[in-house]
C-alpha cells in the first residue's frame, strides 16, 4: 500500500479522547492541538489530529496526532543527555503521561535562517524580538549564529514577540534562569541540527517550551516536530537560495503558504481547506516522521474509543 492509499483509507475526523465516557478522574483542558487531563502531580497529554496555523484551529489531518506524539518521544529520548524533560511514559499512539511542571509563560524560538515571520518583520524594518539584524540580508539566508527570539504565551489569540530586556524588566524570569534557558535552547538546537544533517535535513528554526520540575529546568510540550519546527532539504538549499527560490520544505509551512495564498493570516474567516490539501499535509507529516526517525510509519488501527480504553488500562498499571 502506498502512502496515498494509506491516507485515503483513513477518515478525515479528529480522534478526540472521550474522557467523560471512561470516568477518568481529573480536570480536562483543551488546547489548540492537545487535550490535557490534570491527574494531580501528573498530566495526561493527548495529541489530537487538529491542526492550527496563525494561532487558529483550522481542520484535522489524518494521523497527525500520532506522528507528532511519536516524533516528540523520539527526540526526548535522543536529547535526554542534553536536558531533562517531563516525560514519564507513553500510554498510546497519541497519549503520554508526564510530570506536572510549572510551565514558564514564554515560547522560545531559535532561528538558524532568516525566514517566516522573522523575514516579514525584517522586510518592514522591525527588529526581531528586539534584535536588530544587519542590513542587506536575503530571504532564507543563514545567520552567522542562531538567534533566540522569545514570545509571550497567549491564552487566546496571537502570541506576542518580547525581547530579552523586556523579559528581565518585567521579571518574568530571573536573570540566572534566563541564562539557563538560553544555554539549554541553543544546546538542544545544536545537537538536533547535527543529527538532522546526517539525515539530509536542515533545521531552520524551532519552538521550545520550558518548565520547572522540583525547581529544575526541563523541556516540556513537544520538540522538533513539524508543528514546532521548520525543516528544509539540505541537498537543494544552496541552488535554491542562489536563485532566490522557495526551499523544499518538510513541515507545515506548506499549509501556512497555502493559507497566505488565500489571503488568510489569522484574522477574519478561515478558508475551507480542501481534502487534497489535507492529504498532502498528512503525507508531509508522515514523511517527516520517516525521515527524522529513520523508520517506516504504520498508523494505529485503533478507533478513538479503543485508544481511550487503552489509555485507561495503561494508567492502571
FIROPA-626585 format. One record per residue: z, x, y of N, C-alpha, C, O in turn; residue in three letters. Coordinates in steps of 0.2 Angstrom, whole numbers, padded with zeros to 4 digits, always signed. Atoms other than C-alpha are relative to their C-alpha. Example, Ala and Ser with C-alpha at 12.3 -4.5 7.8 and 13.67 -1.06 7.14 Angstrom:
2
+0000+0004-0006+0039+0062-0022+0000+0004+0006+0003+0009+0005ala
-0001-0004-0006+0036+0068-0005+0003-0004+0005+0004-0001+0011ser
***
This chain:
317
+0000+0004-0006+0000+0000+0000+0000+0004+0006+0004+0009+0007unk
+0000-0004-0006-0005+0007+0017+0005-0003+0005+0008-0008+0004unk
-0005+0003-0004+0006+0005+0032-0002-0006+0004+0003-0010+0005unk
+0002+0006-0003-0004-0009+0040+0002-0006-0005+0004-0011-0003unk
-0002+0005+0005-0002-0019+0024+0008-0001+0000+0010-0007-0001unk
-0007+0001-0001+0017-0015+0025+0002-0004+0006+0006-0008+0005unk
-0002+0003-0006+0018-0021+0042-0002-0008+0000+0002-0012+0001unk
+0002+0007+0000+0008-0037+0039+0004-0004-0005+0004-0010-0004unk
-0004+0004+0005+0019-0042+0024+0007-0002+0003+0011-0006-0001unk
-0007+0001-0003+0035-0042+0035+0000-0005+0006-0004-0005+0010unk
+0000+0005-0005+0039-0057+0045+0002+0003+0007+0006+0008+0007unk
-0002-0003-0007+0040-0054+0064+0006-0004+0003+0006-0007+0008unk
-0007+0003-0002+0058-0060+0065+0005+0005+0001+0005+0010-0003unk
-0005-0005-0001+0073-0051+0071+0005-0002-0006+0006-0007-0008unk
-0005+0001+0005+0086-0048+0057+0007+0001+0003+0010+0006+0004unk
-0007+0000-0003+0102-0053+0066+0005-0001-0005+0004-0005-0010unk
-0005+0001+0005+0118-0052+0057+0004-0006+0001+0005-0008+0007unk
-0004+0006-0001+0127-0068+0054+0007+0001-0001+0010-0001-0007unk
-0007-0002+0001+0145-0063+0057+0004-0006-0002+0009-0006-0006unk
-0004+0006+0000+0152-0081+0058-0001-0002-0008+0004-0005-0010unk
+0001+0003+0006+0144-0086+0041+0004+0004-0006+0006+0001-0011unk
-0004-0004+0005+0154-0072+0032+0007+0001+0002+0011+0005-0001unk
-0007+0000-0002+0170-0074+0041+0003+0007+0001+0008+0009+0000unk
-0002-0007-0002+0170-0056+0047+0005+0000+0006+0003-0002+0011unk
-0005+0000-0006+0186-0053+0057-0002+0005+0005-0004+0011+0003unk
+0001-0005-0005+0183-0045+0073-0004-0004+0006-0008-0009+0005unk
+0004+0003-0006+0175-0049+0091-0007+0003+0000-0008+0009-0001unk
+0007-0002+0000+0156-0048+0092-0002+0000+0007-0001-0004+0011unk
+0004-0001-0006+0147-0041+0106-0007+0001-0001-0009+0005-0006unk
+0008-0001+0001+0128-0042+0108-0003+0004+0006-0002+0002+0011unk
+0003-0004-0005+0119-0029+0117-0008-0001+0000-0010-0006-0003unk
+0007+0001-0001+0100-0027+0121-0003+0001-0007-0007-0003-0009unk
+0002-0001+0007+0097-0020+0103+0005+0000-0005+0004-0002-0011unk
-0005+0000+0005+0113-0018+0095+0006-0005+0000+0007-0007+0006unk
-0006+0005+0001+0127-0030+0089+0006+0004-0002+0005+0007-0007unk
-0006-0004+0002+0144-0023+0088+0006-0005-0001+0008-0009+0003unk
-0006+0003+0002+0159-0030+0079+0006+0004+0001+0006+0010-0002unk
-0006-0004-0001+0176-0024+0085+0005-0001-0006+0007-0007-0006unk
-0005+0001+0005+0187-0021+0070+0007+0003+0001+0010+0005-0004unk
-0007-0004-0001+0202-0013+0078-0001+0007+0003-0004+0008+0008unk
+0001-0007-0002+0201+0006+0078-0007+0002-0002-0009+0008-0002unk
+0007-0002+0002+0183+0005+0071-0004-0006+0002-0002-0011+0004unk
+0005+0004-0002+0167-0003+0076-0005-0001-0006-0007+0004-0009unk
+0006+0001+0004+0153-0011+0065-0006+0000+0005-0006-0005+0009unk
+0006+0000-0005+0136-0007+0074-0006-0002-0004-0007+0002-0009unk
+0006+0003+0003+0121-0017+0068-0006+0001+0005-0006-0002+0010unk
+0006-0001-0004+0104-0011+0075-0005-0005-0002-0008-0005-0008unk
+0004+0005+0001+0093-0026+0076-0007+0002+0001-0009+0008+0003unk
+0007-0001-0001+0074-0027+0077-0002-0002+0007-0008-0001+0008unk
+0002+0002-0007+0074-0032+0095-0002+0007+0004+0000+0012+0002unk
+0003-0006-0004+0065-0020+0107+0001-0002+0008+0000-0008+0010unk
-0001+0001-0007+0069-0018+0126-0004+0005+0003-0005+0011+0001unk
+0003-0004-0005+0060-0010+0140+0001-0002+0007+0001-0008+0008unk
-0002+0001-0007+0064-0008+0158+0006-0005+0000+0006-0009+0005unk
-0007+0004+0000+0081-0015+0154-0001-0007-0002+0004-0011+0000unk
+0001+0007+0002+0074-0031+0147-0001-0001-0007-0005+0003-0010unk
+0002+0001+0007+0074-0038+0129-0006-0004+0000-0007-0009+0004unk
+0007+0002-0001+0056-0042+0126-0002-0004-0007-0005-0009-0006unk
+0003+0003+0007+0052-0046+0107+0003+0004-0005+0009+0007-0005unk
-0002-0003+0006+0055-0040+0090-0005+0004-0003-0011+0003-0003unk
+0005-0004+0003+0047-0026+0080+0002+0001-0007+0008+0003-0009unk
-0001-0001+0007+0046-0026+0061+0003+0007-0002+0000+0012+0000unk
-0004-0006+0002+0058-0013+0053+0003+0005+0005+0006+0010+0003unk
-0002-0004-0006+0063-0006+0070+0007+0002-0001+0009+0008+0000unk
-0007-0001+0001+0082-0008+0067+0001+0005-0005+0006+0009-0005unk
-0001-0005+0006+0081+0001+0050-0002+0007+0002+0001+0012+0000unk
+0002-0007-0002+0071+0015+0057+0005+0003+0005+0006+0009+0004unk
-0004-0003-0005+0082+0018+0072+0007+0002-0003+0009+0008-0002unk
-0006-0001+0004+0098+0017+0061-0001+0007-0004+0004+0011-0004unk
+0001-0005+0005+0091+0029+0048-0002+0007+0004+0001+0012+0002unk
+0002-0006-0003+0084+0042+0061+0007+0002+0004+0008+0008+0003unk
-0006-0002-0004+0101+0042+0071+0005+0003-0006+0008+0009-0004unk
-0005-0003+0006+0111+0045+0054-0003+0007-0002+0001+0012-0003unk
+0003-0006+0001+0098+0059+0051+0002+0006+0005+0004+0011+0003unk
-0002-0005-0005+0102+0068+0067+0007+0001+0001+0009+0007+0002unk
-0007-0001+0000+0120+0065+0067+0002+0005-0005+0007+0009-0004unk
-0001-0005+0005+0120+0075+0051-0002+0007+0002+0001+0012+0001unk
+0003-0006-0002+0109+0088+0057+0004+0004+0006+0004+0010+0006unk
-0003-0003-0006+0119+0091+0073+0007+0000+0000+0010+0001+0005unk
-0007+0001+0000+0136+0089+0067+0004+0007+0002+0009+0007+0004unk
-0003-0006-0002+0139+0108+0069-0001+0002+0007+0003+0006+0010unk
+0000-0001-0007+0134+0107+0087+0005-0004+0004+0009-0002+0009unk
-0005+0005-0003+0145+0092+0092+0002-0005-0005-0002-0008-0009unk
-0002+0006+0004+0156+0079+0083-0003-0006+0002-0005-0007+0008unk
+0003+0007-0002+0150+0061+0083+0005-0005-0003+0010-0004-0006unk
-0005+0005+0001+0158+0044+0080-0001-0003-0007+0002-0008-0009unk
+0002+0003+0006+0150+0040+0063+0006+0001-0006+0009+0006-0006unk
-0005-0001+0006+0162+0036+0048-0005-0001-0006-0004+0004-0010unk
+0005+0000+0006+0148+0030+0035-0005-0006+0002-0003-0010+0006unk
+0005+0006+0000+0133+0019+0033+0002-0006-0004+0006-0005-0009unk
-0002+0006+0004+0135+0001+0027-0006-0003-0003-0005-0006-0008unk
+0006+0003+0003+0117-0005+0025-0006+0004+0004-0005+0008+0008unk
+0005-0003-0003+0100-0001+0031+0000+0000+0008-0002+0004+0011unk
+0000+0001-0008+0104-0007+0049+0007+0001+0002+0008+0001+0009unk
-0007+0000-0003+0123-0005+0050+0004+0006-0002+0003+0009-0007unk
-0005-0006+0001+0136+0009+0052+0007-0002+0002+0008-0006+0006unk
-0006+0000-0002+0154+0010+0053+0002+0006+0004+0001+0012+0002unk
-0001-0006-0004+0160+0021+0067+0008-0001+0003+0011-0006+0003unk
-0007+0000-0004+0177+0026+0076-0001-0003+0007-0006-0002+0010unk
+0001+0003-0006+0180+0016+0091+0002+0006+0005+0007+0009+0005unk
-0001-0005-0005+0179+0028+0106+0001-0003+0007-0001-0008+0008unk
+0000+0002-0007+0182+0027+0125-0007+0003+0002-0007+0008+0004unk
+0007-0002-0002+0164+0027+0130-0001+0001+0007+0002-0003+0011unk
+0001-0002-0007+0160+0036+0146-0005-0005+0003-0010-0006+0000unk
+0005+0005-0003+0151+0024+0159-0006+0004+0003-0008+0002+0008unk
+0006-0004-0002+0136+0036+0160-0005+0001-0005-0003+0001-0011unk
+0005-0002+0005+0120+0039+0152-0003+0007+0002-0004+0008+0008unk
+0002-0007-0002+0114+0057+0152-0007+0001-0003-0008+0001-0009unk
+0007-0002+0002+0095+0061+0151-0001+0007+0001-0001+0009+0007unk
+0002-0006-0001+0090+0078+0148-0008+0000-0001-0011-0003-0005unk
+0007+0000-0001+0072+0081+0153-0003+0007+0000-0001+0012+0003unk
+0003-0006+0001+0061+0095+0147-0007+0000+0004-0010+0006+0005unk
+0006+0000-0003+0045+0089+0156+0000-0005+0006+0004-0010+0006unk
+0001+0005-0005+0040+0080+0172-0004-0006-0001-0010-0006-0001unk
+0004+0006+0002+0035+0063+0166+0004-0006+0001+0010-0006+0003unk
-0004+0006-0001+0041+0045+0166+0002-0002+0007-0001-0001+0012unk
-0002+0002-0006+0052+0039+0179+0002+0006+0005+0001+0005+0011unk
+0000-0006-0004+0055+0057+0185-0006+0001+0004-0006+0003+0010unk
+0006-0001-0004+0037+0059+0189-0001-0006+0005-0004-0004+0011unk
+0001+0005-0005+0036+0042+0198+0005+0001+0006+0002+0000+0011unk
-0004-0002-0006+0051+0047+0209-0003+0006+0003-0003+0006+0010unk
+0003-0006-0003+0043+0064+0212-0006-0001+0004-0007+0002+0009unk
+0006+0002-0004+0027+0056+0217+0002-0003+0007-0002-0002+0012unk
-0003+0004-0006+0037+0046+0230+0004+0005+0005+0006+0003+0010unk
-0004-0005-0004+0046+0062+0236+0007-0001-0001+0011+0001+0004unk
-0007+0002+0001+0063+0055+0229+0003+0005-0005+0000+0007-0010unk
-0003-0005+0005+0075+0068+0221+0002-0004-0006+0003-0010-0006unk
-0002+0003+0006+0078+0065+0203+0007+0001-0002+0010+0006-0003unk
-0007-0001+0001+0096+0061+0201+0003+0005+0004+0008+0009+0002unk
-0003-0005-0005+0100+0071+0216-0003+0007+0000-0001+0011+0004unk
+0003-0007+0001+0089+0086+0210-0007+0000+0004-0011-0004+0002unk
+0007-0001-0003+0075+0091+0222-0004+0005-0003-0002+0011-0004unk
+0004-0004+0004+0061+0098+0212-0005+0004+0005-0006+0002+0011unk
+0005-0004-0004+0049+0112+0218-0007-0004+0002-0009-0008-0002unk
+0006+0003-0002+0033+0106+0227-0006+0003-0005-0005+0008-0008unk
+0006-0003+0004+0016+0107+0218+0000-0001-0007-0004+0001-0011unk
+0000+0000+0007+0021+0102+0201-0005-0006-0002-0007-0010+0001unk
+0005+0005+0002+0009+0092+0190+0003-0005-0005+0009-0003-0008unk
-0002+0005+0005+0011+0077+0179+0000+0003-0007-0004+0006-0009unk
-0001-0002+0006+0018+0081+0162+0001+0008-0001+0001+0011-0006unk
-0001-0007+0000+0022+0099+0167+0007+0002-0003+0012-0002-0002unk
-0007-0002+0003+0036+0108+0158+0004+0003+0005+0002+0007+0009unk
-0004-0004-0005+0051+0113+0168+0002+0007-0003+0002+0008-0009unk
-0002-0007+0002+0057+0131+0168+0006+0000-0004+0007+0003-0009unk
-0005+0001+0004+0073+0125+0162+0002-0008+0000+0000-0011+0005unk
-0001+0007+0001+0078+0107+0156+0005-0002+0006+0009+0001+0008unk
-0005+0003-0005+0086+0095+0169+0004-0005-0003+0003-0008-0008unk
-0005+0005+0003+0101+0084+0166+0000-0005+0006+0003-0003+0011unk
+0000+0005-0005+0099+0068+0175+0004-0006-0002+0002-0010-0006unk
-0004+0006+0002+0113+0055+0174-0002-0006+0003-0005-0006+0008unk
+0001+0006-0003+0113+0037+0177+0006-0004-0001+0010-0003-0006unk
-0006+0004+0002+0127+0024+0178-0002-0005-0005-0008-0007-0005unk
+0001+0005+0005+0128+0011+0164+0001-0007+0003+0007-0008+0005unk
-0001+0006-0003+0125-0006+0170+0001-0005-0006-0002-0005-0011unk
-0002+0005+0005+0132-0021+0160-0006-0005+0000-0008-0007-0006unk
+0006+0003+0000+0116-0030+0165-0005+0002+0006-0002+0005+0010unk
+0005-0003-0005+0100-0026+0175-0001+0007-0001-0001+0010-0007unk
+0003-0006+0000+0094-0009+0179+0006+0005+0000+0011+0004+0004unk
-0004-0005-0001+0104+0007+0176-0002+0004+0006-0008+0004+0008unk
+0002-0003-0006+0105+0017+0192+0001+0008+0000+0006+0010-0002unk
-0001-0007+0000+0102+0036+0194+0006+0002+0005+0008-0001+0010unk
-0006-0003-0003+0118+0046+0200+0000+0007+0000-0002+0010-0006unk
+0000-0007+0000+0120+0064+0205+0006+0003-0003+0011-0001-0003unk
-0006-0004+0002+0132+0077+0198+0006-0001+0006+0011-0002+0004unk
-0004+0000-0006+0140+0077+0216+0003-0007+0000+0009-0007+0001unk
-0003+0007-0001+0142+0058+0216+0005-0002-0006+0010-0005-0005unk
-0005+0001+0006+0150+0058+0198+0007+0003+0002+0012+0000+0000unk
-0006-0003-0002+0163+0070+0204+0004-0003+0006+0010-0004+0006unk
-0003+0003-0006+0166+0062+0221+0003-0006-0002+0008-0008+0001unk
-0002+0007+0002+0168+0045+0213+0006+0001-0006+0008-0004-0008unk
-0005-0001+0005+0180+0053+0200-0002-0004-0007+0003-0006-0010unk
+0002+0003+0007+0170+0045+0185+0003+0004-0006+0005+0001-0011unk
-0003-0004+0005+0175+0060+0175+0003+0006+0004+0001+0007+0010unk
-0003-0006-0003+0185+0076+0179-0006+0006+0000-0010+0006-0004unk
+0004-0005+0000+0176+0092+0184-0001+0004-0007-0006+0006-0009unk
+0000-0003+0007+0181+0100+0167-0003-0004-0005-0007-0001-0009unk
+0003+0004+0005+0175+0086+0157-0008+0000+0001-0012+0000-0003unk
+0008+0000-0001+0158+0086+0166-0003+0006-0002-0008+0006-0005unk
+0003-0006+0003+0156+0104+0162-0001+0000-0007-0006+0002-0010unk
+0001+0001+0007+0159+0100+0144-0006-0005-0002-0009-0003-0007unk
+0005+0004+0001+0147+0086+0145-0007+0003+0001-0011+0003-0004unk
+0006-0004-0001+0133+0097+0152-0001+0004-0005-0007+0005-0008unk
+0001-0005+0006+0136+0110+0139-0002-0003-0006-0007-0001-0010unk
+0002+0003+0006+0135+0098+0125-0007-0003+0000-0011-0002-0005unk
+0006+0003+0000+0120+0089+0131-0006+0005-0001-0011+0004-0004unk
+0005-0005+0001+0110+0105+0133+0000+0003-0007-0006+0005-0009unk
+0000-0003+0007+0116+0112+0116-0004-0005-0005-0007-0002-0009unk
+0004+0005+0005+0110+0096+0107-0007+0000+0001-0011+0000-0003unk
+0007+0000-0001+0094+0096+0116-0004+0006-0002-0009+0006-0005unk
+0003-0006+0002+0090+0114+0112-0001+0000-0008-0006+0002-0010unk
+0001-0001+0008+0094+0113+0093-0005-0005-0002-0009-0004-0006unk
+0005+0005+0002+0084+0097+0092-0007+0002+0002-0012+0001-0002unk
+0007-0003-0002+0069+0105+0101-0002+0005-0005-0008+0004-0007unk
+0002-0005+0005+0069+0119+0089-0002-0003-0007-0007-0001-0010unk
+0001+0003+0006+0070+0108+0074-0007-0004+0000-0010-0005-0005unk
+0006+0004-0001+0056+0096+0081-0006+0005+0000-0012+0003-0002unk
+0005-0004-0001+0045+0111+0085-0003+0002-0007-0009+0002-0008unk
+0002-0002+0007+0045+0116+0066-0004-0006-0003-0007-0005-0008unk
+0003+0006+0003+0038+0098+0063-0006-0002+0004-0009-0007+0003unk
+0006+0001-0004+0024+0099+0076+0001-0005+0006-0003-0007+0009unk
-0001+0005-0005+0033+0088+0089+0003+0004+0006+0007+0009+0005unk
-0003-0003-0006+0038+0092+0107+0006-0006+0002+0004-0012+0002unk
-0005+0004-0003+0055+0084+0113-0001+0000+0007+0001+0005+0011unk
+0002+0001-0007+0050+0078+0130+0007-0001+0004+0008+0003+0009unk
-0006+0002-0004+0066+0070+0136+0004-0005-0005+0002-0007-0010unk
-0004+0004+0004+0081+0061+0128+0006-0003+0004+0008+0001+0008unk
-0006+0003-0003+0096+0050+0132+0006+0001-0004+0005+0000-0010unk
-0007-0001+0004+0114+0054+0127+0005-0005+0003+0005-0007+0009unk
-0007+0004-0002+0130+0043+0127+0005+0004-0003+0005+0006-0009unk
-0006-0004+0003+0147+0052+0125+0006-0005+0001+0006-0009+0005unk
-0006+0004+0000+0164+0045+0122+0006+0005-0002+0004+0011-0004unk
-0006-0004+0002+0182+0052+0119+0003-0003-0006+0005-0009-0006unk
-0004+0002+0006+0190+0051+0102+0006+0005+0000+0005+0011-0001unk
-0006-0004+0000+0208+0057+0102-0001+0005+0006+0001+0011+0005unk
+0001-0005-0006+0204+0065+0119-0005+0005-0001-0005+0010+0003unk
+0006-0005+0001+0189+0075+0112-0006-0003+0001-0008-0009-0001unk
+0007+0002-0001+0171+0073+0117-0004-0001-0006-0004+0004-0010unk
+0004+0001+0006+0160+0065+0104-0006-0003+0002-0007-0006+0008unk
+0006+0004-0002+0142+0059+0104+0000-0007-0004+0002-0007-0009unk
+0000+0007+0002+0140+0040+0102-0007-0003+0000-0011+0000+0003unk
+0006+0005-0001+0127+0026+0101-0005+0003-0005-0004+0004-0011unk
+0006-0002+0004+0110+0033+0095-0002+0007+0002+0001+0009+0008unk
+0002-0006-0002+0102+0050+0096-0007+0002-0003-0008+0002-0009unk
+0007-0003+0002+0084+0057+0096-0004-0005-0004-0007-0003-0009unk
+0005+0006+0003+0076+0040+0091-0005-0001+0005-0005+0001+0011unk
+0006+0002-0004+0060+0033+0098+0002-0005+0006-0001-0005+0011unk
-0003+0004-0006+0071+0021+0109+0003+0005+0005+0003+0003+0011unk
-0004-0004-0005+0081+0035+0117-0004+0007+0002-0001+0011+0006unk
+0003-0006-0001+0068+0049+0117-0007+0000+0001-0010-0005-0002unk
+0007-0001+0000+0050+0054+0121-0002+0006-0005+0001+0011-0004unk
+0003-0005+0004+0040+0064+0108-0007+0001+0001-0011-0004+0002unk
+0007-0001+0000+0023+0072+0110-0002+0005-0005+0002+0008-0008unk
+0003-0005+0005+0012+0081+0098-0001+0007+0003-0005+0007+0008unk
+0000-0007-0003+0013+0100+0100-0007+0002+0000-0009+0006+0005unk
+0007-0003+0001-0005+0104+0094-0005-0002+0006-0010+0002+0007unk
+0005+0002-0006-0014+0095+0109+0003+0000+0007+0000-0002+0011unk
-0004+0000-0007-0001+0097+0123-0004+0004+0005-0006+0002+0010unk
+0003-0004-0004-0010+0112+0131-0007-0003+0003-0008-0003+0009unk
+0007+0002-0002-0028+0105+0131+0001-0006+0004-0003-0007+0009unk
-0001+0006-0004-0022+0088+0137+0003+0001+0007+0001-0002+0012unk
-0003-0002-0007-0011+0095+0151-0005+0003+0004-0005+0002+0010unk
+0005-0003-0004-0025+0106+0157-0005-0005+0003-0008-0004+0008unk
+0005+0005-0003-0037+0091+0159+0004-0006+0003+0000-0010+0006unk
-0004+0005-0004-0023+0080+0167+0000-0006-0004+0000-0012-0001unk
+0000+0006+0004-0024+0068+0152+0006-0002-0003+0011+0002-0003unk
-0006+0003+0003-0011+0057+0144+0001+0004-0007-0003+0006-0010unk
-0001-0004+0006-0002+0066+0130+0000-0005-0006+0001-0011-0005unk
-0001+0004+0006-0002+0060+0112+0008-0001-0001+0011+0003-0002unk
-0007+0001+0000+0015+0051+0110+0002-0003-0007-0002-0006-0010unk
-0004+0002+0006+0027+0047+0096+0006-0004+0002+0012-0001+0000unk
-0006+0003-0003+0039+0035+0105-0002-0007+0002-0008-0009+0002unk
+0001+0006-0003+0040+0018+0113-0003+0000+0007-0004-0005+0010unk
+0004+0000-0007+0031+0024+0129-0006-0004-0001-0009-0006+0004unk
+0006+0004+0001+0016+0016+0121+0001-0007+0002-0003-0010+0006unk
-0001+0007-0002+0024-0001+0124+0001+0000+0007-0001-0005+0011unk
-0001-0001-0007+0030+0004+0141-0007+0000+0004-0007-0003+0009unk
+0007-0001-0004+0012+0009+0146-0003-0007-0001-0007-0009+0004unk
+0004+0006+0001+0005-0007+0139+0003-0005+0005+0000-0009+0008unk
-0003+0005-0004+0018-0017+0149-0002+0001+0008-0003-0003+0011unk
+0002-0002-0007+0014-0007+0165-0007-0002+0001-0009-0004+0007unk
+0007+0002-0001-0005-0011+0162+0000-0007+0001-0005-0010+0004unk
-0001+0007-0002+0001-0029+0163+0003-0002+0006+0005-0007+0008unk
-0003+0001-0006+0009-0026+0179+0007-0002+0000+0010-0006+0004unk
-0007+0002+0001+0027-0028+0172+0004+0007+0000+0002+0011-0004unk
-0005-0006+0000+0041-0015+0176+0007-0003+0000+0011+0001+0003unk
-0007+0002+0000+0056-0026+0173+0002-0006+0004+0006-0009+0003unk
-0001+0006-0005+0055-0039+0187-0005-0005-0001-0011-0004-0003unk
+0005+0006+0001+0048-0056+0185-0001-0002-0007+0002+0001-0011unk
+0001+0002+0007+0042-0065+0170-0003+0006-0005-0008+0009-0002unk
+0003-0005+0004+0038-0053+0155-0006-0003-0003-0006-0009-0005unk
+0006+0003+0003+0021-0055+0147+0002-0001-0007+0006+0002-0010unk
+0000+0001+0008+0019-0061+0129-0003+0005-0003-0009+0007-0001unk
+0003-0006+0003+0017-0046+0118-0004-0003-0007+0000-0005-0011unk
+0004+0003+0006+0003-0050+0105+0002+0004-0006+0005+0009-0006unk
-0002-0002+0007+0006-0047+0086-0003+0007-0001+0000+0011-0004unk
+0004-0007+0001-0007-0032+0086+0004+0005+0004+0004+0011+0001unk
-0004-0005-0003+0003-0023+0099+0007+0001-0003+0009+0007-0004unk
-0007-0001+0003+0020-0026+0090-0001+0004-0007+0003+0008-0009unk
+0001-0004+0006+0012-0020+0074-0002+0007+0001+0001+0012-0003unk
+0001-0007-0001+0006-0004+0082+0006+0003+0002+0007+0009+0000unk
-0007-0003-0001+0023-0001+0089+0004+0001-0006+0007+0007-0007unk
-0003+0000+0006+0030-0004+0072-0002+0007-0004+0001+0010-0007unk
+0003-0006+0003+0018+0009+0065+0002+0007+0003+0003+0012-0001unk
-0002-0006-0004+0023+0022+0078+0008+0001-0002+0010+0007-0002unk
-0007-0001+0002+0042+0019+0074+0000+0003-0007+0004+0008-0008unk
+0000-0003+0007+0038+0022+0055-0002+0007+0000+0000+0011-0003unk
+0002-0007+0000+0028+0037+0059+0005+0005+0003+0005+0011+0001unk
-0006-0004-0003+0042+0044+0070+0005+0002-0005+0007+0007-0006unk
-0005-0001+0005+0054+0042+0056-0003+0005-0005+0001+0010-0007unk
+0003-0004+0005+0042+0050+0043-0001+0008+0003+0001+0012-0001unk
+0001-0007-0003+0038+0065+0055+0007+0003+0001+0007+0009-0001unk
-0007-0003-0001+0056+0068+0060+0004+0002-0006+0007+0007-0006unk
-0004-0002+0005+0064+0067+0044-0003+0003-0006+0000+0006-0010unk
+0004-0003+0005+0050+0073+0033+0000-0004-0007-0001-0001-0012unk
+0000+0004+0006+0052+0059+0021-0003-0007+0001-0004-0009+0006unk
+0004+0006+0000+0042+0043+0017+0005-0006+0002+0011-0006+0000unk
-0004+0006-0002+0048+0026+0024-0001-0005-0005-0007-0007-0006unk
+0000+0006+0004+0052+0012+0012+0005-0005+0003+0011-0004+0003unk
-0005+0004-0003+0059-0003+0020+0005-0004-0005+0003-0005-0010unk
-0005+0004+0004+0074-0013+0014-0003-0006-0002-0006-0009+0003unk
+0003+0006+0002+0069-0028+0004+0005-0006+0001+0003-0012+0000unk
-0005+0005-0001+0085-0037+0009-0002-0005+0006-0004-0003+0011unk
+0000+0004-0005+0085-0053+0019+0006+0001+0005+0010+0005+0003unk
-0005-0001-0005+0096-0054+0034+0007-0002-0003+0012+0001-0002unk
-0006+0002+0003+0109-0064+0024+0002+0005-0006+0008+0006-0006unk
-0001-0005+0006+0108-0052+0009+0003+0006+0003+0008+0009+0000unk
-0003-0007-0003+0111-0037+0021+0007-0001+0003+0011+0003+0002unk
-0007+0001-0003+0126-0045+0029+0005-0001-0006+0010+0002-0005unk
-0004+0000+0005+0133-0048+0012+0002+0007-0003+0007+0008-0005unk
-0001-0007+0001+0130-0030+0008+0005+0003+0004+0009+0007+0002unk
-0004-0003-0005+0139-0025+0024+0007-0002-0002+0012+0002-0001unk
-0006+0002+0002+0154-0036+0019+0003+0003-0006+0009+0005-0006unk
-0002-0004+0006+0155-0028+0002+0002+0007+0001+0007+0009-0001unk
-0001-0007-0001+0154-0011+0009+0007+0001+0004+0011+0006+0003unk
-0007+0000-0004+0169-0015+0021+0006+0000-0004+0011+0002-0002unk
-0006+0001+0004+0180-0020+0007+0001+0006-0004+0007+0007-0007unk
-0001-0006+0004+0178-0003-0002+0004+0005+0003+0006+0010+0000unk
***
